[in-house]
Amino acid sequence: MIAIVIVIVVASTAAIITHFTMPGWYARWWYPLDHADLISHSARQNQLNPALVAAVIFHESGFVDASHSEAGAVGLMQLMPSTAIWIAAKTGGVDFKITDLSDPSVNIAYGCWYLHYLIDRYGSSEVALAAYNGGTENVDKWLADARREGREFNSLVDIPWRETKDYVSRVESTKAIYQRTYTEELGI
């Protein structure tokens, strides 16, 4: 009986240590990567860290190409059709059709362009991620509220939506894992 308890304690301890140290083999198991070449290419074109893009894809769609949300977002980077139409107009995609969002190359290219746009607009990847998840109108309101109170916007305090606050935190944490685990594949 004591031997069984010892085995359970040792196995549990090993599992906990493995989870928190996140060795490469373990990280690859929990955090998959598909379309590394597309991610690297579009990230470079848009001056983004490919690990950030991979982390967004992981949390938006779990790397399921044909992913659709209840809200109507489509594809790997879960773009809303209206946002994609706006991106197409801004980038010269005159032949763009909503069905193109199911194509990983189009979805990643548009998602990277939009993420770069948000980072430029807000000057911070955390605030850009909040806008990616919670919408620009909401982030603009949160920023205005902070300004009106005479203080800097703090994403850990000023994002009132738990889901969006958690999203920003999870993407940033996952970015570090992709950065460390897939340096060669992502060309980092």
Sine and cosine of phi, psi and omega as CSV:
sin_phi,cos_phi,sin_psi,cos_psi,sin_omega,cos_omega
0.00,0.00,-0.70,0.72,0.01,-1.00
-0.89,0.45,-0.60,0.80,0.00,-1.00
-0.89,0.46,-0.63,0.78,0.02,-1.00
-0.91,0.41,-0.69,0.73,0.02,-1.00
-0.89,0.46,-0.68,0.74,0.01,-1.00
-0.89,0.46,-0.69,0.72,0.02,-1.00
-0.88,0.48,-0.69,0.73,0.01,-1.00
-0.90,0.44,-0.70,0.71,0.00,-1.00
-0.90,0.43,-0.70,0.71,0.00,-1.00
-0.91,0.43,-0.71,0.71,0.01,-1.00
-0.90,0.44,-0.68,0.73,0.02,-1.00
-0.90,0.44,-0.68,0.73,0.03,-1.00
-0.89,0.46,-0.70,0.72,0.02,-1.00
-0.88,0.47,-0.66,0.75,0.01,-1.00
-0.90,0.43,-0.67,0.74,0.01,-1.00
-0.91,0.41,-0.71,0.70,0.02,-1.00
-0.88,0.47,-0.69,0.72,0.01,-1.00
-0.87,0.49,-0.68,0.73,-0.03,-1.00
-0.91,0.43,-0.68,0.73,-0.07,-1.00
-0.98,0.17,-0.47,0.88,0.05,-1.00
-1.00,0.07,-0.33,0.94,0.09,-1.00
0.71,0.70,0.90,0.44,0.08,-1.00
-0.88,0.47,0.35,-0.93,-0.10,-0.99
-0.78,0.63,-0.74,0.67,-0.04,-1.00
-0.87,0.48,-0.61,0.79,-0.01,-1.00
-0.95,0.31,-0.68,0.73,0.02,-1.00
-0.88,0.48,-0.66,0.75,0.01,-1.00
-0.90,0.44,-0.52,0.85,0.01,-1.00
-0.94,0.34,-0.70,0.71,-0.04,-1.00
-0.99,0.13,-0.51,0.86,-0.08,-1.00
-0.84,-0.55,1.00,0.05,-0.03,-1.00
-0.94,0.33,0.22,-0.97,0.06,-1.00
-0.62,-0.79,0.85,-0.52,0.14,-0.99
-0.85,-0.53,0.37,-0.93,0.08,-1.00
0.88,0.48,0.60,0.80,-0.03,-1.00
-0.83,0.55,-0.65,0.76,-0.01,-1.00
-0.91,0.42,-0.68,0.73,0.03,-1.00
-0.90,0.43,-0.67,0.74,0.02,-1.00
-0.89,0.46,-0.76,0.66,-0.01,-1.00
-0.86,0.51,-0.72,0.70,-0.04,-1.00
-0.89,0.46,-0.79,0.62,-0.05,-1.00
-0.93,0.37,-0.59,0.81,0.04,-1.00
-0.89,0.45,-0.73,0.68,0.02,-1.00
-0.88,0.48,-0.69,0.73,0.01,-1.00
-0.87,0.50,-0.48,0.88,-0.06,-1.00
-0.94,-0.33,0.27,0.96,0.05,-1.00
0.81,0.58,0.71,0.70,0.02,-1.00
-0.90,-0.43,0.41,-0.91,0.14,-0.99
-0.97,0.24,0.84,-0.54,0.01,-1.00
-0.85,0.52,-0.49,0.87,0.03,-1.00
-0.91,0.41,-0.58,0.82,0.07,-1.00
-0.90,0.43,-0.70,0.71,0.00,-1.00
-0.89,0.46,-0.71,0.70,0.02,-1.00
-0.87,0.49,-0.64,0.77,0.01,-1.00
-0.91,0.41,-0.65,0.76,0.05,-1.00
-0.88,0.47,-0.73,0.68,0.00,-1.00
-0.87,0.49,-0.69,0.72,0.01,-1.00
-0.83,0.55,-0.73,0.69,-0.07,-1.00
-0.99,0.17,-0.43,0.90,0.01,-1.00
-0.99,0.17,-0.69,0.72,-0.14,-0.99
-0.71,-0.70,-0.10,0.99,-0.08,-1.00
0.89,0.45,0.43,0.90,-0.02,-1.00
0.91,0.41,0.47,0.88,0.10,-1.00
-1.00,-0.07,0.94,-0.34,-0.11,-0.99
-0.81,0.59,-0.72,0.70,-0.12,-0.99
-1.00,-0.08,0.47,0.88,-0.04,-1.00
-0.91,0.41,0.66,-0.75,0.07,-1.00
-0.71,-0.70,0.69,-0.73,0.04,-1.00
-0.99,-0.11,0.26,-0.97,0.06,-1.00
-0.89,0.45,-0.49,0.87,-0.01,-1.00
-0.97,0.23,-0.21,0.98,0.03,-1.00
0.96,-0.29,0.02,1.00,0.03,-1.00
-0.94,0.35,0.51,-0.86,-0.16,-0.99
-0.77,-0.64,0.60,-0.80,0.21,-0.98
0.99,0.14,-0.13,-0.99,-0.09,-1.00
-0.83,0.56,-0.70,0.71,-0.05,-1.00
-0.99,-0.15,0.17,0.98,0.10,-1.00
0.76,0.65,0.87,0.49,0.04,-1.00
-1.00,0.03,0.66,-0.75,0.11,-0.99
-0.96,0.27,0.64,-0.77,0.02,-1.00
-0.80,0.60,-0.65,0.76,0.00,-1.00
-0.90,0.44,-0.62,0.79,0.05,-1.00
-0.92,0.40,-0.66,0.75,0.00,-1.00
-0.91,0.42,-0.62,0.78,0.05,-1.00
-0.89,0.45,-0.67,0.75,0.04,-1.00
-0.89,0.45,-0.69,0.72,0.03,-1.00
-0.88,0.47,-0.70,0.72,0.01,-1.00
-0.85,0.53,-0.67,0.74,0.01,-1.00
-0.91,0.41,-0.62,0.78,-0.01,-1.00
-0.95,0.31,-0.50,0.87,-0.11,-0.99
-0.97,-0.25,0.04,1.00,0.03,-1.00
0.99,0.12,0.33,0.94,0.02,-1.00
-0.99,0.16,0.93,0.37,-0.10,-0.99
-0.91,0.42,-0.46,0.89,-0.02,-1.00
-1.00,-0.05,0.16,0.99,-0.07,-1.00
-0.90,0.44,0.69,-0.73,0.12,-0.99
-0.80,-0.60,0.52,-0.86,-0.01,-1.00
-0.81,0.59,-0.60,0.80,0.00,-1.00
-0.88,0.47,-0.35,0.94,0.04,-1.00
-0.90,0.45,-0.37,0.93,0.00,-1.00
-0.91,0.42,-0.30,0.95,0.07,-1.00
-0.98,0.19,-0.22,0.97,0.04,-1.00
-0.99,0.12,0.89,-0.45,-0.04,-1.00
-0.80,0.60,-0.60,0.80,-0.03,-1.00
-0.92,0.39,-0.63,0.78,0.03,-1.00
-0.95,0.32,-0.72,0.69,-0.05,-1.00
-0.88,0.48,-0.71,0.70,0.00,-1.00
-0.93,0.37,-0.66,0.75,0.02,-1.00
-0.87,0.49,-0.73,0.68,-0.01,-1.00
-0.93,0.37,-0.66,0.75,0.02,-1.00
-0.89,0.46,-0.65,0.76,0.04,-1.00
-0.92,0.40,-0.67,0.74,0.03,-1.00
-0.86,0.50,-0.71,0.71,-0.04,-1.00
-0.92,0.39,-0.66,0.75,0.02,-1.00
-0.89,0.46,-0.67,0.75,0.06,-1.00
-0.89,0.46,-0.69,0.73,0.05,-1.00
-0.84,0.54,-0.71,0.70,-0.02,-1.00
-0.92,0.39,-0.63,0.77,0.04,-1.00
-0.90,0.43,-0.68,0.74,0.07,-1.00
-0.88,0.47,-0.68,0.73,-0.04,-1.00
-0.90,0.43,-0.67,0.74,-0.12,-0.99
-0.97,-0.23,-0.24,0.97,0.05,-1.00
0.96,0.28,0.22,0.97,-0.05,-1.00
-0.43,-0.90,0.70,-0.71,0.03,-1.00
-0.93,0.36,-0.54,0.84,0.02,-1.00
-0.90,0.43,-0.72,0.70,0.00,-1.00
-0.93,0.37,-0.60,0.80,0.06,-1.00
-0.88,0.47,-0.67,0.74,0.03,-1.00
-0.91,0.42,-0.61,0.79,0.06,-1.00
-0.88,0.47,-0.66,0.75,0.03,-1.00
-0.94,0.35,-0.61,0.79,0.02,-1.00
-0.87,0.50,-0.63,0.77,-0.04,-1.00
-1.00,0.05,-0.71,0.71,-0.15,-0.99
-0.98,-0.20,-0.13,0.99,0.02,-1.00
0.99,-0.11,0.57,-0.82,-0.04,-1.00
-0.92,0.39,-0.58,0.81,-0.02,-1.00
-0.88,0.48,-0.67,0.74,0.00,-1.00
-0.93,0.37,-0.69,0.72,0.01,-1.00
-0.89,0.45,-0.66,0.75,0.05,-1.00
-0.85,0.53,-0.64,0.76,0.04,-1.00
-0.91,0.41,-0.70,0.72,-0.01,-1.00
-0.89,0.45,-0.64,0.77,0.04,-1.00
-0.91,0.41,-0.67,0.74,0.01,-1.00
-0.90,0.44,-0.64,0.77,0.04,-1.00
-0.88,0.48,-0.70,0.72,0.01,-1.00
-0.90,0.43,-0.70,0.72,0.02,-1.00
-0.88,0.48,-0.69,0.73,-0.01,-1.00
-0.87,0.49,-0.54,0.84,0.03,-1.00
-1.00,0.07,0.02,1.00,0.07,-1.00
0.96,0.28,0.55,0.84,-0.01,-1.00
-0.65,-0.76,0.28,-0.96,0.06,-1.00
-0.95,0.30,0.53,-0.85,0.07,-1.00
-0.96,0.28,0.79,-0.62,0.03,-1.00
-0.88,-0.48,0.93,-0.37,-0.11,-0.99
-0.88,0.48,-0.46,0.89,0.01,-1.00
-0.97,0.26,-0.38,0.93,-0.05,-1.00
-0.95,-0.32,-0.66,0.75,-0.21,-0.98
-1.00,0.00,-0.12,0.99,0.11,-0.99
-0.99,0.11,0.94,-0.34,-0.09,-1.00
-0.98,0.21,-0.29,0.96,-0.05,-1.00
-1.00,-0.03,0.86,-0.51,-0.01,-1.00
-0.84,0.54,-0.69,0.73,-0.03,-1.00
-0.86,0.52,-0.71,0.71,-0.02,-1.00
-0.94,0.33,-0.67,0.75,0.04,-1.00
-0.87,0.49,-0.70,0.71,0.03,-1.00
-0.91,0.41,-0.62,0.79,0.02,-1.00
-0.86,0.51,-0.76,0.65,0.00,-1.00
-0.85,0.52,-0.73,0.69,-0.01,-1.00
-0.89,0.45,-0.70,0.71,-0.01,-1.00
-0.91,0.42,-0.69,0.73,-0.01,-1.00
-0.90,0.44,-0.69,0.72,0.01,-1.00
-0.89,0.46,-0.66,0.75,0.04,-1.00
-0.91,0.41,-0.69,0.73,-0.02,-1.00
-0.93,0.37,-0.56,0.83,0.07,-1.00
-0.83,0.56,-0.69,0.73,0.00,-1.00
-0.89,0.46,-0.61,0.79,0.02,-1.00
-0.92,0.39,-0.72,0.69,0.03,-1.00
-0.90,0.44,-0.61,0.79,0.02,-1.00
-0.86,0.51,-0.70,0.71,-0.06,-1.00
-0.98,0.19,-0.56,0.83,-0.16,-0.99
-1.00,0.01,-0.56,0.83,-0.13,-0.99
-0.87,-0.49,0.63,0.78,-0.04,-1.00
-0.86,0.51,-0.69,0.73,-0.03,-1.00
-0.94,0.34,-0.74,0.67,-0.04,-1.00
-0.88,0.47,-0.59,0.81,-0.05,-1.00
-1.00,-0.04,-0.07,1.00,0.01,-1.00
0.92,0.39,0.60,0.80,-0.03,-1.00
-1.00,0.03,0.00,0.00,0.00,0.00
